[in-house]
Amino acid sequence: MYATQALTHLVPLAAEELDKNKVTPGVLGFLVFAALAVGVWALMKSMNRHMGRVNFEEAPEPDAVAAEPAGDKGKAASPGK
């Protein structure tokens, strides 16, 4: 017998005993929610730590460096002078 078949036989029995006004998530619902909250907090803390280590300065492209003549590097660094 499959689990879905067993559940379909038990659902009508549970519906007779179930009072819709008294249904609450209970302790298990709170524990699951608290575990999810702690997991999200830990992931955000880890993400912030990793983002602090990231260096956002881009390295020059090797093609652009190879194309510049050796004497023009000073002019390219300060175009206003």
C-alpha positions in Angstrom: 0.0 0.0 0.0 1.3 3.4 -0.9 1.6 6.3 1.6 -0.8 8.5 -0.5 -3.4 5.8 -0.4 -3.1 5.4 3.3 -3.4 9.2 3.8 -6.5 9.4 1.6 -8.2 6.9 3.9 -7.2 8.8 7.0 -8.1 12.3 5.9 -11.9 11.9 6.3 -11.4 10.6 9.8 -9.2 13.6 10.7 -11.7 16.0 9.2 -14.4 14.9 11.6 -12.3 15.5 14.7 -10.6 18.7 13.5 -11.9 22.0 14.9 -10.9 24.7 12.5 -11.0 27.4 15.3 -8.4 25.6 17.4 -5.8 24.8 14.8 -2.4 26.5 15.6 1.1 25.9 14.4 2.2 24.7 17.8 5.6 24.2 19.2 6.9 22.4 16.1 5.9 25.3 13.9 7.7 27.7 16.1 10.8 25.5 16.2 10.9 25.2 12.4 10.4 29.0 12.1 13.2 29.7 14.7 15.6 27.3 12.9 14.9 29.0 9.6 15.5 32.4 11.2 18.8 31.3 12.7 19.9 29.8 9.4 19.1 33.0 7.5 21.0 35.0 10.2 24.1 32.7 9.9 24.0 32.9 6.0 23.8 36.8 6.1 26.7 37.0 8.6 28.8 34.7 6.4 27.9 36.7 3.3 28.9 40.0 4.9 32.2 38.4 6.0 32.9 37.2 2.5 31.9 40.4 0.8 34.3 42.3 3.1 37.2 40.2 1.7 36.3 40.9 -2.0 38.6 43.3 -3.8 36.6 45.2 -6.4 39.6 46.8 -8.3 39.7 45.4 -11.8 43.0 44.3 -13.2 44.0 45.8 -16.5 43.2 43.7 -19.6 46.3 42.0 -20.9 45.5 43.0 -24.5 45.3 46.7 -23.6 48.6 46.6 -21.7 50.4 44.9 -24.6 49.0 47.4 -27.1 50.3 50.5 -25.3 53.9 51.6 -26.2 56.3 51.7 -23.3 56.7 55.5 -23.4 53.0 56.3 -23.3 52.3 54.8 -19.9 52.9 58.1 -18.1 50.5 60.0 -20.4 47.8 57.4 -20.0 47.9 57.6 -16.2 47.4 61.4 -16.1 45.5 62.6 -19.2 44.9 66.1 -17.8 48.6 67.2 -17.7 
